[in-house]
Amino acid sequence: LRMEGGAFASGKEARTRWTQLLSENGPSASLLGVQTVRNSLMSSSFMASTSALLAVTFLGIALDGDRVSQAQSLARHDVLVTSGRGIPGQTKLAVCFVVAFAASLLFTQSIRALNHLSVWIRIAASPRAHGSAPDEKDVAVCTLLVTRSQHFFSVGHRLLYAIVPCSLWVLGPTAMVVGAIVVLVLQWQTDRVDVPS
């Protein structure tokens, strides 16, 4: 059985079920939920820091004329460059900077949603401690926050993959095409979710 929609759809379904289980099993499950959120916060924080560091690195290289000219001299010998100077190295590095900075912003948005989620999990699970059913609105807010956080994280993660061909583009279009093919194959492998029947 191959789940339709790949990693996004299966991730959304899994997080929706996870939120339902937390709300149905009360405070003991909410403690486990908060620990899971803490782990997600740590990974999002690490990825946000890494993306920001990459963005600053690309900006620093773009402002260093000697390093840009060295990269451009390599790009001029590329077999796909037929005439002229092509796209300036600073422009290519600016694209790399924008992609890395956008990834950092997306990971930061994931952290923001997770911060709210840790509070809402406790709110959604608290009625079970008194023997009453959880409020459906609270469960819906938890589901929205956890799926939104994962969406931000997934898109940011894909932008990090896009940095590979973008940075290889500085060395020439051939390197960019090879990098893009490798990244697409890797993404295809990781985004398809096979569910055992």
Secondary structure, 3 states (H helix, E strand, C coil): CECCCHHHHHHHHHHHHHHHHHHHHCHHHHHHHHHHHHHHHHHHHHHHHHHHHHHHHHHHHHCCHHHHHHHHHHHHCCCCCCCCCCCCHHHHHHHHHHHHHHHHHHHHHHHHHHHHHHHHHHHHHHHHHCCCCCCHHHHHHHHHHHHHHHHHHHHHHHHHHHHHHHHHHCCCHHHHHHHHHHHHHHHHHHHCCECCC
